[in-house]
């Protein structure tokens, strides 16, 4: 039993690991850039964020304003505010939301009385965007540091770019779904009624790790007052709709025991509550949902609830939506 539990826990932990995407959100990209770039500049250095080139004025202004706030938040630098830079740019007949060359950026830096200026660009790069920011020493024009990060093409980026932006990439409708949510109707043995068989239902969420393996959680309820929750792992045989399932969780139920008298033998039954560890082994098939939303899932499982005596059988069908 201990070996089985250890195997199930290891399987669940292994399947839960995912690979983080290299691209980050725009807010995370700005925050990370400010931390790295400020670390390369001496404390209390007077700096200015001069320009951020992008395909829309709104994005340029957003990058400048957010970078200024991010640098201030580090509490390492003395950051010139945007209003002062706008006044200087107006005197030079420039707009900071457009593209300016390094020489002009240096001129703005000298007039603002700063030692280091930051310029950058936000450009499309395949299906994502690339944010590049550089720190330039005003007096020598030496580039002291360059920070480059890939940014996800999400809804916030599209909103800031407007017509110049691209619609965030959507999942190809021909690609398989990975999220599965379903409601289940079932019949379970070992319940407290005259047939020992009763109706129940469940709610299940499942996520595919790959075409062979999925992880999920299911909440069960059987009449009368018999319920539990399990974490499950499914192995799809050769990538087919048919799978084998193992689950581990906790359950609560009742069992009926016979009461005997030394003089009269069997005199009745007594209901005893039972709660504890729930283990489940099962099999089933998942039809549909791979390229369309709706799917059906007939299943059968065997699950003991420790320390309940005996084994319960559960069979039924689930129906739901995949995305």
N, C-alpha and C positions, 0 to 999 in steps of 0.2 A: 504493500500500500504506500509506504513512504517513497519507494522508488518511482511509483506511478505519479504521485504528487509532485516530486521533484522534476520529473520529465515534463509534466504539464506546465509547471511554473516556468521552466526554462524555455519551453516552446512559446508561451505567451510573451515572455520578455524578448525573445529573439524576433518574433514577428512584429513587435511594436516598434522596432528600430526603423527609422526613416532617414533618408539622406536630405539634409537641408539644402535648399536652392542657394546658389551663389549670389543671385541678385537679391537686393534688399529693398525695403520701402524707401520712398523719398525722404521721409522724416528721419529714418534711421541712418540713411546715407549722409545727411547734413550733420547730424549729431556726431557720427563717427569721424567725419572729415574735420570738424572743429576741434575735436579732442586731439587727433593726430597732428594737425597743422599747428595748433597752439603749443604743443609740446616741443616743436622745433624752433620756437621763437622764445627769446629771453623773457623772463617775467617782467611785467609792467612796461613792455614795449608798446609804443603807440602805433596802432595799425588801422587799416581801413579796408573794407570790402568795396572795391572800385567798380567792377563790372562782372556780370554773369551772362554770357551769350546763350540764347535759347531761341527756339522757333516762334515764341510768342512773348510779347511785352509782359503779360501777366506772369508767365513762368520766370522771366528774368527778374522782375521785381520781387517775386516770392523767394527766389534763391538768395538775393541780396539781403532782404529783410530777415530771413530765417538764419542765414549765416551770421549776421550781426548779433542776433539774439543768442545763437549758440556759442559764439566767442565770448560774449558777456557772461554767459552761464558758467564758463570754465573758470572765471575769476582770476585769470592769469594775465590778461592783456588789457590795455587801455584802448577802447574801440571808438573811433570817430563815428558820430551818428550820421544817419542818412541825409538829414536836412542840410548839414554843412557841406556834404559832398555834392548835393544837388545844386547848391549855390555856386560852388566852384565850377561844376560842369557847365552851368548856364553861362558863366563868364567866358568860358572857352567855346561856347556854342556847341556843346556836346550833350548827348543824352546817355545816361549811365545804363539804360535798359537796352541799348544797342551794342554793336561791336566796336571796340576801340583797340588800337594797337598798344604794345607794351610801352612805347615811348610816351604816348599820351597818358597812359595810366601812371607812369612815373611823374609826369608833370602835375597831375592831380594830386599825387601823393606828396610832392614837395610843397604845393600850395596849402595842403591840409596839415603840413607839419608832422608827417608820420614817417616811421623808419621802415615799415614793411607794408606792402599792399597785397591784396589777394584778388586774383582774377580767375575766371573759370568759364567753362562751357558745358552745356547740357545737350547732347547729341544722340540721335537714334543709332543703335548698334544692333543689327539683326532684329530679333523680336523684343529687345529690351532697349533701355537707354543707358548712356554712359555719362557720368558726372566727373569732370576733371577740374580740379582746383589747384592753383599754384601760388606759392608764396614768393614774392619778388622783393629783394632789397632795393629800396628807393635810390640810394646814392650810387650803388655800383651796378644796378640792373641784373645782379646775379640771382638766379632762381635757386632759392634755398630749399624748397621742398615741393613735391608734386604728389597730390593724392588723387587716385582714380578708383571709382567704384561703379559697379553695374547696378542699375535701378530697375525694379519691376515696372512693366508697362501696365499699371493698374488704373482704376477709375479716377483716382485723385490726380495722377499725371495727365490723363486725357482731359480732365476738366481744366487744369491749369494751361494746357497747350491749346485748348479750344479747337478751332478748325485746322490748326497746324499739327495737331496730334493725330495719333492713330488709335483706332478702336482697340482696347486691350484684347490680347489674343484669347479666344474662347476655345473650349474643348471641341475638337473635331467630332461632329455627330456620328462619324463612323468608328470612333474609338470606343473601347469598352468603358462602361461605367465602373466606378470604384466604390461608391457609397450605396448601401442597400438598407432600406427601412421598410419593415413589414409588420402586419398584425397577423397573429396565428390563432386558428381555432383547432382544438385538439380534444382527444378523449384519453383519459388516464385511468389505469387500473389501480387498485388498492385504496380507493376512496371509501369514506364512511357512508355507504348507502346499501340498500338491500342487494344491489347487483355487484357492488364493489367496483363499479365503473362509472365515471362521471365526466361531464363536460368541463372544459377549461379554455383559457385563451392566454396569449402571450404577446409581448411587444419586443421586437428584435431590431437592433442596429448592427450592421456589419460593414467592414471595410476591407476591400481586397488589397493585399500586399503585392501580389502578382497574380498571374493567371492560374497558379496552382494552390495558392494559400490565402486564407482570409482570417481576420480576427473580428470578434464581435461580443456583444453582451445581450442577454435575453432576460426579461422579467416574466415569470410564470404565475398564473393564478388558476386554481382549480376549485370548483364548488365541492364541498363546503369548507371554506377557510383553510386552504392549503396553498401555500405560495413559496416562491424562492427567486433567486437571481443568480445567474451564472455568467462567467466569462467563457467564451468558446473559441476554439480554433478549428478551422475546416481545411481539409486537404482534398482538393479536386483531382480526381484520378485522371492523369494524362491530359489535364486541361479541359476535361469534359464537364458537362453540367452535373455529373454525379460526384458526391463527396462522402467522406468519412468525417465524423465530428467527435471531438472530445471537449468536455466542459468541466469546470470546477467553480463552486460557489457555496451558497448557504441557503438552507430551506427551513420551513416551518410547516408542520402538519399534525395529523392525528393518526393513531393506529388503534385498532380494537383488539383487546386481549380477552381470552376466555377466563371466566371465574369458576373455580371448582370448590365444592364442599366435600370434606372427608366422608360425610354421611350420605349426601344426595348426588354427588358427582357434579356434572356441569350444571350450573344454576344461572348462567347469564354471561354477559359481556361487559367490559369496562373500557371506556375510551381514555387513552393516555396521550397527552401531547408529546410531540417529538420534534426536536430542532437540532440542527447541527450541519456538518459539512455535507455538501451535495456533489456527487460525482456523476457524470453523464457520458455515455457512449452512444453514438447514433450514426445514422446514414440518411441520405436523402438526395434530392435533385433540385436544381434551381433552373427553371425554364424561363427564357425571356430575359429582358433587362440588359443584355450585353450591349446592344446598340439602340434599344428602345427603352422607354421608362418602365412600363409595367412588367412585373414578373410574378411567377407562382412557384411555391416551394413546398412540395410534399415531403414529409419527413417521418422518421420513426426513431425513437431513442429509448434507452434503458437507463434508469437512474435510481440508485439507492441514496437515501438520506441517512447519514450516520447519526445516531445509533438505531435508526428504525430497522426493524427486522423485515426481511424480505426485499423484493425488488419490484419497482413500479415500471410499467410500460406506458409510453406516451406516443401516440401517433396522430397526425393531423396534416393540415396544410396552411401555409402562410401566403399572403398576397400583399404586394406593396409596390413601391416605386424606387427606381434606381437613378442615380445621377452622377 
